[in-house]
Amino acid sequence: MQALQLIAFHLPQFHPIPENDAWWGKGFTEWRNVVRGEPNFAGHYQPHLPADLGFYDLRLEQARAAQAELAARYGVTGFCFHYYWFDGKRLLEQPLEAMLAGGAPDFPFCLCWANENWTRRWNGDERNVLIAQSHSPEDDIAMMQDVARHFADHRYIRFNGRPVLLVYRIDILPDPAATVQRWREVCRELGVGDPYLCAVQSFGIGDPTVHGFDAAVEFPPHGMIAAEWPGKQMDAVDDFTGRIFSYPDAARFALEKPAVDYPRFRGVMPSWDNTARRLRYGHCYYGSHPLLYRAWLAEVIEQARQNDKLPVPAVFINAWNEWAEGCHLEPDLRYGSAWLDATKAAREQGPAPAPLLAAMLHGQQPDAALPADAAWADCRLHAAQQAVPAAGLAGSFYLRLRLWVNRHQRIKRALMPVARALRWVE
């Protein structure tokens, strides 16, 4: 059996660039969003502030090396860097270019092309665009020629000898199958090997193999249906118009997903909360804790090991350092290294006993002092302060409708003005 791979998504927006200076103010990095986080309801954990690695700058080789050393120590086997290409223009490329030039870290990596617009609302829509995507046959070729430089690096992650490339939104490619064909032709001409192409299951993406992709990669919380707390029940501040979903119920939904007949790499998230970035309009998955994340991860590790449709047993983690989305394995001031301890324990100690897992998925919490890598036999649970809400018909209908609309982009574009007028979306 091939060795398990745990690949964490990595955000490179922790260094200043001229474009962000112009759009957000001199010296902007993601840290500016992170530090403005504040609680919006009772028990809301904000801001998320870094511990061991501090407020790093990814232009520094020492910072990149420290990240890799920490990841390797706790069983993360590689990073999947978000790659930003806009019709020939790169953004946030400095850390990757430094690596290709021989710099740190000496650590496996692959790329995920984040092929959507950059907007002032941080949501990739067609309004308030800062820099737009321009998909075309010519751009397909130019983009792959640039990506192929990374494939040639000895650290690049390969599945059965094939360099791995993820695409965040295949739904906005004009003709995904034609794009795939062009990419494979470019790689063949350059002699870098046939790429193993993965479509991120972001905006309603189902089976991508019908478009010529090799596999899908889950990217929670995308595609999740979870129970929701009303803001009033959570004592939310008066002007909070965001949404508060249940992390335990999201994990339950993920683990109850049926198997599929195409290669699909499972994904997990330690936590998720984008209110630092979106403020009062943000979404939060409340009720996460390291032991439940560990149990979720351990289950999908076991699934990956038993899935003969996958070229290698691999799981993707969202994310290593999405600090402004409250989604990070890197140590923070509240949990320390607990998310990393949980990651290592999931690899080494295996799944939780079924009754314990079921209790956590229904909202029971471990004692705060219990280490994230404690033996499962030592775990004692108690009722949470806020019980997991019942999955009401209205909330469930909303989320299922949203998933369906995301699968049909023309309908989505037609409905968006109505949804905004009714204040269903921002």
C-alpha positions in Angstrom: 0.0 0.0 0.0 1.3 3.5 -0.9 2.0 5.9 2.0 -0.8 8.2 3.1 -0.6 11.8 1.9 -2.1 14.7 3.9 -2.0 17.8 1.7 -2.9 21.2 3.2 -4.1 24.1 1.2 -1.7 27.1 1.6 -2.6 30.8 1.1 0.4 32.9 -0.1 -1.2 36.3 0.8 1.1 37.0 3.6 3.4 39.5 1.9 2.7 42.9 0.4 2.3 43.4 -3.4 1.8 46.6 -5.4 -1.7 45.6 -6.4 -2.9 45.1 -2.8 -1.3 48.3 -1.9 -3.4 50.1 -4.5 -6.6 48.2 -3.7 -6.5 48.0 0.1 -3.8 50.4 1.3 0.0 50.5 1.6 1.5 47.5 3.2 -1.7 45.3 3.1 -1.4 41.6 3.7 -3.9 39.1 5.0 -2.8 39.9 8.5 -4.7 43.2 8.3 -7.9 41.3 7.9 -7.0 38.8 10.6 -6.5 41.4 13.4 -9.8 43.2 12.8 -11.8 40.1 13.7 -14.1 40.5 16.7 -16.9 38.4 18.3 -20.3 38.7 16.8 -22.3 36.5 19.1 -22.0 34.7 22.5 -19.0 32.3 22.5 -17.7 33.5 19.1 -14.0 32.9 18.9 -12.4 36.0 17.2 -9.8 37.2 16.5 -7.7 34.2 15.6 -4.1 35.3 16.3 -0.9 33.4 15.5 1.3 31.8 18.1 4.5 30.0 17.3 5.1 31.4 13.8 3.9 34.9 14.5 2.9 37.5 11.9 5.2 36.1 9.3 6.2 37.5 5.9 6.4 34.7 3.2 9.1 36.6 1.3 11.4 35.4 4.1 13.0 32.0 3.5 13.1 31.5 7.2 9.3 31.8 7.5 8.7 29.3 4.7 11.2 26.9 6.1 9.6 27.1 9.6 6.1 26.3 8.1 7.5 23.2 6.3 9.3 22.0 9.4 6.2 22.3 11.5 4.0 20.6 8.9 6.4 17.7 8.5 6.7 17.2 12.3 3.0 16.7 12.6 2.4 14.5 9.6 1.3 17.0 6.9 3.1 15.7 3.8 2.7 18.6 1.4 1.2 22.0 0.7 -1.2 22.9 -2.1 -0.4 26.5 -2.9 -3.1 28.7 -4.4 -1.8 29.9 -7.7 -3.1 33.2 -9.1 -3.0 33.7 -12.9 -5.0 36.4 -14.7 -4.6 36.3 -18.5 -0.8 36.3 -18.2 -0.5 38.3 -15.0 0.6 36.5 -11.8 -0.2 37.7 -8.3 1.3 36.6 -4.9 3.9 34.7 -6.8 7.0 35.7 -4.9 7.1 32.8 -2.4 6.7 30.2 -5.2 9.2 31.9 -7.5 11.7 32.0 -4.6 11.2 28.3 -4.2 11.7 27.5 -7.9 14.9 29.5 -7.7 16.2 27.0 -5.2 14.9 28.5 -2.0 13.2 27.0 1.0 11.4 25.0 1.9 12.5 21.5 0.7 9.0 20.2 1.0 6.5 18.7 -1.4 4.0 21.0 -3.0 1.4 21.2 -5.8 -0.7 24.0 -7.2 -4.4 24.9 -7.2 -5.3 27.5 -9.8 -7.7 29.9 -8.1 -9.3 30.9 -11.4 -11.9 33.3 -10.4 -12.2 37.1 -10.3 -10.6 39.0 -7.4 -13.3 41.3 -6.0 -13.6 43.8 -3.3 -16.1 41.5 -1.6 -13.7 38.5 -1.5 -16.3 36.3 -3.2 -15.3 36.0 -6.8 -18.5 37.5 -8.2 -18.9 39.8 -11.2 -19.3 43.0 -9.2 -16.6 45.2 -7.7 -13.9 43.4 -9.7 -10.3 44.2 -8.9 -8.8 42.0 -11.5 -10.8 39.6 -13.8 -10.2 36.3 -15.3 -10.2 36.0 -19.1 -10.5 32.4 -20.1 -9.6 31.7 -23.8 -7.7 29.0 -25.8 -4.6 31.2 -25.9 -4.8 31.7 -22.1 -5.2 28.0 -21.5 -1.9 27.4 -23.3 0.0 30.3 -21.7 -1.2 29.3 -18.2 -0.1 25.7 -18.6 3.3 26.7 -20.0 3.9 28.7 -16.8 2.5 25.9 -14.5 4.8 23.4 -16.2 7.8 25.1 -14.8 6.6 24.0 -11.4 6.0 20.4 -12.6 9.7 20.2 -13.4 10.7 20.9 -9.7 11.8 17.8 -7.8 9.5 18.7 -4.9 6.4 18.8 -7.0 3.7 16.3 -5.8 3.0 13.5 -8.2 0.4 10.7 -8.1 1.8 7.6 -9.7 4.4 9.8 -11.5 1.9 12.4 -12.8 2.1 16.0 -11.6 -1.0 17.0 -9.6 -2.9 20.2 -10.6 -6.1 21.4 -9.0 -8.5 23.9 -10.5 -10.8 25.8 -8.1 -13.7 26.6 -10.5 -14.1 24.4 -13.6 -17.7 25.7 -13.7 -16.5 29.1 -15.2 -14.2 27.6 -17.9 -16.0 28.1 -21.2 -15.3 24.6 -22.4 -13.6 22.5 -19.7 -13.0 19.5 -21.9 -11.3 21.6 -24.6 -9.1 23.3 -21.9 -8.1 19.9 -20.5 -7.1 18.7 -24.0 -5.0 21.8 -24.6 -3.3 21.4 -21.2 -2.4 17.8 -21.9 -1.0 18.7 -25.3 1.2 21.5 -23.8 2.6 19.1 -21.2 3.3 16.4 -23.8 5.2 19.0 -25.9 7.2 20.2 -22.9 7.9 16.7 -21.7 6.8 17.2 -18.1 4.4 14.3 -18.0 0.7 13.9 -18.2 -0.8 16.0 -15.5 -3.2 14.5 -12.9 -6.0 17.1 -13.1 -8.3 17.5 -10.2 -11.4 19.7 -10.0 -12.2 21.2 -6.7 -15.8 20.6 -5.7 -16.5 24.2 -5.0 -19.5 25.7 -6.7 -21.8 22.7 -7.3 -19.2 20.6 -9.1 -20.1 16.9 -9.3 -18.3 14.3 -11.4 -15.5 16.2 -13.3 -14.3 13.2 -15.2 -17.0 13.8 -17.8 -14.9 16.9 -18.8 -11.6 14.9 -18.9 -10.4 15.6 -15.4 -9.0 12.7 -13.5 -10.5 13.3 -10.1 -12.4 15.6 -7.7 -11.2 17.2 -4.5 -13.6 18.2 -1.7 -13.1 21.7 -0.3 -15.2 22.1 2.8 -17.3 24.1 3.7 -18.2 24.1 0.0 -21.0 21.6 -0.7 -21.9 21.3 3.0 -25.4 21.2 4.4 -25.6 21.9 8.1 -28.0 23.0 10.7 -28.0 26.7 11.6 -28.5 28.8 14.7 -30.6 32.0 14.4 -28.6 35.0 15.4 -31.0 36.0 18.1 -30.7 32.6 19.8 -26.9 33.1 19.9 -27.2 36.7 21.3 -25.7 38.1 18.1 -24.9 41.8 17.9 -27.7 43.9 16.4 -26.1 44.5 13.0 -24.9 40.9 12.4 -26.5 39.6 9.2 -24.2 36.6 8.7 -25.0 33.0 9.3 -24.0 30.6 12.1 -23.8 27.0 11.0 -23.1 23.9 13.2 -19.6 22.5 12.7 -20.6 19.1 14.2 -23.6 18.9 11.9 -21.4 19.8 8.9 -19.0 17.0 9.9 -21.9 14.6 10.2 -23.2 15.6 6.7 -19.7 15.0 5.3 -19.3 11.6 6.9 -22.7 10.5 5.7 -22.0 11.3 2.1 -22.4 8.2 -0.1 -19.5 6.8 -2.1 -19.2 8.0 -5.7 -18.3 6.1 -8.8 -15.4 8.5 -9.8 -12.1 9.3 -8.0 -12.8 11.8 -5.2 -10.3 12.9 -2.6 -12.0 13.6 0.7 -11.4 17.0 2.4 -11.7 18.2 5.9 -11.5 21.6 7.7 -10.4 22.2 11.3 -12.7 25.2 11.7 -14.1 27.9 9.4 -15.2 31.5 10.1 -14.7 34.3 7.6 -16.0 37.1 9.8 -12.6 38.7 10.0 -12.7 39.2 6.3 -16.4 39.8 5.8 -17.2 41.3 9.2 -20.9 41.4 10.1 -21.9 39.6 6.9 -19.6 36.6 7.4 -20.4 32.9 7.8 -19.2 30.8 10.7 -19.1 27.1 11.6 -19.6 27.1 15.3 -18.8 24.3 17.7 -15.5 23.0 16.2 -12.8 21.6 18.4 -9.6 19.7 17.8 -11.0 16.2 18.9 -14.0 16.4 16.5 -11.7 17.6 13.7 -9.4 14.7 14.5 -12.2 12.2 14.4 -13.5 13.5 11.1 -10.0 13.4 9.6 -9.3 9.9 10.9 -12.5 8.6 9.3 -11.7 10.0 5.8 -8.1 8.8 6.1 -9.5 5.3 6.6 -11.8 5.8 3.6 -8.9 7.0 1.4 -6.9 3.9 2.3 -9.7 1.7 1.3 -10.7 3.5 -1.9 -9.3 1.6 -4.9 -10.4 4.4 -7.3 -7.7 6.7 -6.0 -4.2 6.5 -7.4 -2.8 7.1 -3.9 -4.4 7.4 -0.4 -4.6 11.2 0.0 -6.7 13.6 2.0 -6.8 17.4 1.5 -7.1 19.8 4.5 -8.6 23.2 4.2 -6.3 24.8 5.3 -2.8 25.3 6.6 -3.0 29.1 7.0 -6.4 30.6 6.0 -6.3 32.9 9.0 -8.9 35.4 7.8 -11.3 32.5 7.3 -10.6 31.1 10.8 -9.3 28.0 9.1 -5.7 27.1 10.0 -3.6 24.2 11.3 -0.9 26.7 12.3 -0.7 27.3 16.1 -2.8 30.1 17.5 -3.0 31.8 20.9 -6.2 29.9 22.0 -5.5 26.3 20.9 -1.7 26.3 20.6 -0.6 23.3 18.5 -3.9 21.4 19.2 -5.0 21.3 15.5 -1.6 19.9 14.6 -1.6 17.4 17.5 -5.0 16.3 16.3 -3.7 15.9 12.7 -0.8 13.7 13.8 -3.1 11.6 16.1 -5.6 11.0 13.3 -2.8 9.5 11.3 -1.3 7.4 14.1 -4.3 6.4 16.3 -7.0 5.8 13.8 -10.8 6.4 14.0 -12.7 7.1 17.1 -15.0 4.4 18.5 -18.4 4.7 16.9 -20.4 5.8 20.0 -17.8 8.5 20.8 -17.9 9.8 17.2 -21.7 9.8 17.2 -21.8 11.8 20.4 -19.4 14.4 19.1 -21.3 14.7 15.8 -24.4 15.4 17.8 -22.7 18.3 19.6 -21.2 16.8 22.8 -17.9 18.4 23.7 -14.7 17.1 25.4 -13.3 18.7 28.5 -11.3 21.8 27.6 -8.2 20.4 29.3 -8.2 17.1 27.3 -5.2 17.0 24.9 -6.0 16.8 21.2 -3.9 13.6 20.9 -5.4 11.9 24.0 -6.2 8.2 23.6 -9.8 7.8 22.5 -10.4 5.6 25.6 -9.6 8.6 27.8 -12.1 11.0 26.1 -15.0 12.1 28.3 -17.7 14.3 26.8 -20.3 16.7 28.2 -23.2 18.6 26.8 -22.3 21.6 24.8 -23.4 25.1 25.9 -25.4 25.4 22.7 -27.0 22.1 21.5 -26.8 21.4 17.8 -29.9 23.0 16.4 -32.5 20.9 14.6 -32.0 21.0 10.8 -35.1 23.1 10.1 -36.9 22.7 6.8 -36.3 26.3 5.8 -32.5 26.2 6.4 -32.2 22.8 4.7 -34.2 23.9 1.7 -32.1 27.1 1.4 -28.8 25.2 1.4 -30.0 22.5 -1.0 -31.4 25.2 -3.3 -28.1 27.0 -3.2 -26.2 23.8 -4.1 -28.5 23.2 -7.1 -28.2 26.8 -8.3 -24.4 26.7 -8.1 -24.5 23.8 -10.5 -26.4 25.9 -13.1 -24.4 29.0 -13.7 -26.8 30.6 -16.2 -29.7 30.3 -13.8 -27.6 31.6 -11.0 -26.7 34.7 -13.0 -30.3 35.3 -13.8 -31.4 34.9 -10.1 -28.7 37.0 -8.4 -30.4 40.4 -8.9 -33.6 39.0 -7.3 -31.6 37.4 -4.5 -29.8 40.6 -3.7 -33.0 42.6 -3.8 -34.5 40.3 -1.2 -31.2 40.5 0.8 -30.7 36.7 0.6 -27.1 37.4 -0.5 -24.8 40.4 -0.2 
